[in-house]
Amino acid sequence: MKFRYPIFIIDEDYRFASAFVLSIDDEEFDDAYPESVATTFKNLRSCIGELRFRNTNIPIYLYGETCTSQDIPNDILRELHGFIHMFEDTPEFGARHLIREAHSYIDSLAPPFFRVLVNYAQDGSYSWHCPGHSGGVAFLKSPVGQMFHQFFGENILRSDVCNAVDELGQLPDHTGPVAKSELNAARIFNADHCYFVTNGTSTSDKVVWHANVASGDVVVVDRNCHKTILHAIIMTGAIPVFLRPTRNHLGLIPLEEFDPERFNRTIVQHLQFARTSNAQFPAFETLIHGLPKETLPSGERHHYVDCLKTAVDAPIANRLRPAA
């Protein structure tokens, strides 16, 4: 599939450009008018700076006479892909050179997975896997299906594929173009690792919880948390300690909520409540870590959060026990 973006010769709406050619006139660099030259350089820096602020890779060329190129400062030249000499090459050659650079830039835009997906959708391969509409063919069997097909278009239906397409890589195994895209996303977000998850943020939340929280773990949670966090608490068997749903003028939980003394008191109150509930309803007993003493033998204040890591680091098997 060929994506089309124009090559802009004049500074216009450049949101969808594939290359820029800025024309400069030798008369603008007359040494007899230093103020005019300074203004020209200022405008040139401003234009190129704006382009580079929006896009660091798009080709930018200056077009003018050869003698003009000798007057361009180095800080401007280093931002360019080249200088098109007005009388050195034929217009046809210059056009081919621009088209080649524009195509090279466009080909570099698509991330790994999208590039392979586009090629797969355009390859004309039959779809014998899920989903059952077989690349949109099933929608062509009825009038309303025809409307659906025409509305969304064939590309989106041909690219609606499942994990059985080997050339697209595998989500469970993190291989092929999927793995390359995950590495690319990690680079973009400056993360150590990045893994793609289907079913959105809700499933991602549960994945993180299952990877880090075991049954009986005490977790501190905002009372106004998303419902997927509540689902994860139930699924993992964690013991929630809810922070009060207060907000400051920035919409954040006030720092006072995280004061060690207050934090410790909140956790202790929740655990005491849970223990009382277990005593009253033994059929619903939940494993609760022992409450620490308030002071260490050294006299240092010992908050619950200080000893929580020791309890969490214990083997998961040691922290699980059936309800009474």
PyMOL commands that set and color helices and strands:
alter all, ss='L'
color gray80, all
select helices_A, chain A and resi 26-29+34-54+66-69+74-77+91-107+112-122+137-141+143-152+154-158+166-168+176-188+200-212+227-236+255-258+260-280+282-284+304-312+316-319
alter helices_A, ss='H'
color red, helices_A
select strands_A, chain A and resi 7-8+19-23+60-64+82-85+218-222+239-243
alter strands_A, ss='S'
color yellow, strands_A
deselect
rebuild
show_as cartoon
